[in-house]
Amino acid sequence: MKKNIYVLLVCITGLLLSACSLKEDAANLYKKETPLEADMELSSPLKADETATIKVSLTQNGEKVENADYVHFEIWKQDGSIQKRMKDAKNEGNGVYSVSQKIDSDGLYFVKVHASNNDSIIMPQQQFIVGELSERELEYLQKDVKKQDEVHEHHH
């Protein structure tokens, strides 16, 4: 009797395991990601009370993104004193999107691009300098460099 139950359990286990085997094309059933990629470019040198033009080139799957779902630019000053509202980008064609923004004063600024195309969303950020930096902004940049150096030292 015990032998029959053992044989029955082995057969059932074999059936269950064969039912759980993967199909050869199982990977094709899942959605494949094609991430959106961005390359930002700023006009330079930047001076206070002048208009800065910021451009981003978008590609996806090795091709230029001609009509992205959306592209917005957000600009702010490092000390928080200036925050520009998010602006829609101008589609210049050939996968290039731009925004022009008057920068009121010298300092350290950041720009973040919010872009989406075919369910891929990215938000790359870049810092840039307008005119001269204050002591506080220089300290901020030096502190950031020290943190990066410390992180690299731990990997050795």
C-alpha angles and dihedrals in degrees: 000000000000089000092054092050090049092051090047092051092049091051093048091047090050091051092048093048093049090050090055096052117121123251114239091240095045092116090059091059092067125079112260116223119231103186121214113239129203135198113193125206128186128195110245151243092031121205132187118264091025130107115254121206116211120190133187126194113209125203132173127186089355094303131105114256105234099178112022118191087242141339121191132172125214121191129187140163117247094239092053094242093118125040118170117206116250109274130203113245124239113241105230093179131244091071094300122128125181147181131195118212132176109232110212104196145015119270150084114314137180130212124197124191117210108198137164136183131163094351093310114119125188134176110188117181131203134182124223138180127232115197115312127358123230122234090256092053092049089052090050091054093045091049089052091051091050091052091051091049091051092051091051093049092059092059095060 
